């Protein structure tokens, strides 16, 4: 019983601290209750994740299920203007099959403005759809692509980043119809990282769709931060030779990047394609990339 009281007191203290932080932020009053509910769900999901990664009978796939549940809650919190600070709280684990398992983490809900992560998000103006059709798949650099589709990026991205992007060819991976990909281990001098790449497509109504793509570090832990992660998410109409819409996000010293957009569309079958890139702090530094493509989603089609 004493342990239960301690846990309840800790949860109450966390909620009080979060409420105090919210009082200083521009958070809509109608969202406060929902944020509190999501915070409680988050701590329960993180506790379950930590239990799974320390259970010798668990597999890496079991850990991924928990990680995805935590990420879903983080996504909902971000939609409400809140972020989550993840911290690694243990060494990595090894299960009974001698397979490496992620380390334990803790989670703290804070206003997005309090996150130490530096990120840049760019949404394509729908007037750029023809431009996207013209440049997609052509021999251009990443910088030239951003200039054509997300021109506002030139005003805010660091000069060093832009200079590097103008020297980096834009890649157009072949279509791989997968919803989730686990990057093979990238390693150097005993260090290695595992990444999870995911894309989604959801019909919100008979005329509206939501496309989304995410990159997440899963090993050594979900709190592991990389020097740079960026994701292009594209909305495609089935049968088209190029995407119709896109959203892009780049973050530095981040453990995940999640980008999504809602779009009004005509009836048809749609899918999301995500282009994922990350810089790993290996010796020497190494870039990894992946492509994710969702199954078709019917929108306004009986």
Secondary structure, 3 states (H helix, E strand, C coil): CHHHHHHHHHHHHHHHHHHHHHHCCCCCHHHHHHHHHHHHHHHHHHHHHHHHHHCCCCCHHHHHHHHHHHHHHHHHHHHCCEEEEEEECCCCEECCCCCEECCCEEEEEEEHHHCCCEEEEEECCHHHHHHHHHHCCCCCEHHHHHHHHCCCHHHHCCHHHHHHHCCCECCCCCCCCCCEEECCCEEECCEEEEEEEEEEEEECCCCEEEEEEEEEEEECCCCCCEEEEEEEEEEEECCCCCCCEEEEEEEEEECEEEEEEEEECCCEEEEEEEEEEEEECCCCCEEEEEEEECCCEEECCC
